[in-house]
Amino acid sequence: MPIRYTIDEQARFVHAVSEGRVTVQDLLAHWDELAADPRYRAPMKKLVDYRRGPALALDREGEKIVTAAKMGHRKAFGGERCAIITPHDIDFGMSRVHGAHMDESGVETAVFRTLAEALAWLGLGADVLGGGDAGP
């Protein structure tokens, strides 16, 4: 799966990392898996990390599908804060559009270029990554 994630139940934190271009189907599968994970209890703080490659491959139709699917998961993800991180210009712009649509589903979303900015917005320190990648 192009999206893998870890959950820190104590910190109420999800760290999702993409492994290459993420399609609509990949994103929907990730949300289904996360919503069914018994460790996920909304609301949680979520960091979506697209630094390892390009982010979402969404056209206008794909965005409609994704927005409708997120609305369908409103109960599971309501109140979540989601920080998306990508240093790539095109993906930054696409993620901002995606984030605006996600706000309608009860998920507060913001897009950042650096890990430090994303963690600060979430109100978390780099220690939440468990010694993982704390680089830019």
C-alpha positions in Angstrom: 0.0 0.0 0.0 1.4 3.4 -0.9 0.3 4.8 2.5 1.6 3.3 5.7 0.8 4.6 9.2 1.6 4.3 12.9 -0.6 5.3 15.8 0.6 6.6 19.1 -2.4 6.0 21.3 -1.1 7.9 24.3 -0.3 11.1 22.2 -3.5 10.5 20.2 -1.3 10.9 17.0 -1.3 9.3 13.6 1.7 9.5 11.3 0.9 8.5 7.8 3.7 8.3 5.2 3.3 8.0 1.4 5.5 5.7 -0.6 5.1 7.3 -4.0 2.2 8.8 -5.9 -1.1 8.3 -4.0 -4.2 7.7 -6.1 -7.8 8.1 -5.2 -8.1 4.4 -4.5 -5.1 4.5 -2.3 -6.5 7.3 -0.2 -9.9 5.7 0.1 -8.3 2.4 1.2 -6.2 4.2 3.8 -9.2 5.9 5.3 -11.2 2.7 5.4 -8.2 0.9 7.1 -7.7 3.8 9.6 -11.4 4.1 10.4 -11.5 0.3 11.2 -8.4 0.4 13.3 -9.4 -0.1 16.9 -6.5 2.1 18.0 -7.9 5.1 16.2 -10.3 7.1 18.5 -11.4 10.5 17.1 -10.4 13.1 17.4 -6.7 12.5 16.8 -3.9 14.6 15.4 -2.6 13.4 12.1 0.6 14.1 10.1 0.4 13.1 6.4 4.0 13.0 5.2 4.5 13.4 1.4 8.2 14.2 1.6 9.3 10.9 0.1 7.7 11.5 -3.2 4.9 13.1 -5.0 1.6 13.5 -3.2 -1.9 13.1 -4.4 -2.8 12.3 -8.1 -6.2 14.0 -8.0 -8.1 15.5 -10.9 -11.4 17.4 -10.4 -13.4 14.2 -10.5 -11.1 12.5 -8.1 -11.4 15.4 -5.7 -15.2 15.0 -5.7 -14.9 11.3 -5.0 -12.4 11.9 -2.1 -14.5 14.7 -0.6 -17.7 12.6 -0.7 -15.8 9.6 0.9 -14.4 11.8 3.7 -17.9 13.1 4.4 -18.9 9.4 4.7 -16.2 9.0 7.3 -17.3 12.1 9.2 -18.1 10.2 12.3 -14.8 8.3 12.4 -12.6 11.4 11.7 -14.7 14.3 13.0 -12.6 16.8 15.0 -9.3 15.6 13.6 -6.5 18.0 12.9 -4.5 16.9 9.9 -1.2 18.5 8.9 0.0 17.6 5.4 3.7 18.1 4.7 5.2 18.3 1.2 8.1 20.4 -0.1 7.1 20.0 -3.7 5.4 23.1 -5.3 2.7 21.3 -7.3 1.8 19.0 -4.5 1.7 21.9 -2.0 -0.9 23.6 -4.2 -2.9 20.4 -4.8 -2.8 19.6 -1.1 -4.1 23.0 -0.2 -7.1 22.5 -2.5 -7.6 19.0 -1.0 -7.4 20.5 2.5 -10.0 23.1 1.9 -12.4 20.3 0.8 -11.6 18.3 3.9 -12.5 21.2 6.2 -16.1 20.7 5.1 -16.0 17.1 6.6 -15.1 18.3 10.1 -11.3 17.7 9.6 -9.2 20.8 10.1 -6.5 20.6 7.6 -3.4 22.7 6.9 -0.5 22.2 4.5 3.2 22.8 5.3 6.6 22.6 3.6 8.6 21.5 6.7 8.1 19.0 9.4 8.8 21.6 12.2 6.0 23.8 10.9 3.5 20.9 10.7 4.3 19.6 14.2 4.1 23.1 15.7 0.6 23.5 14.2 -0.4 20.2 15.6 1.0 21.2 19.0 3.5 18.3 19.1 7.2 18.0 19.5 9.5 15.9 17.3 9.6 13.3 20.1 6.2 12.1 19.0 7.9 10.5 15.9 9.6 8.1 18.2 13.1 8.9 17.1 12.0 8.8 13.5 12.8 11.3 10.8 12.8 14.8 12.3 14.4 16.4 9.3 12.9 19.3 7.3 
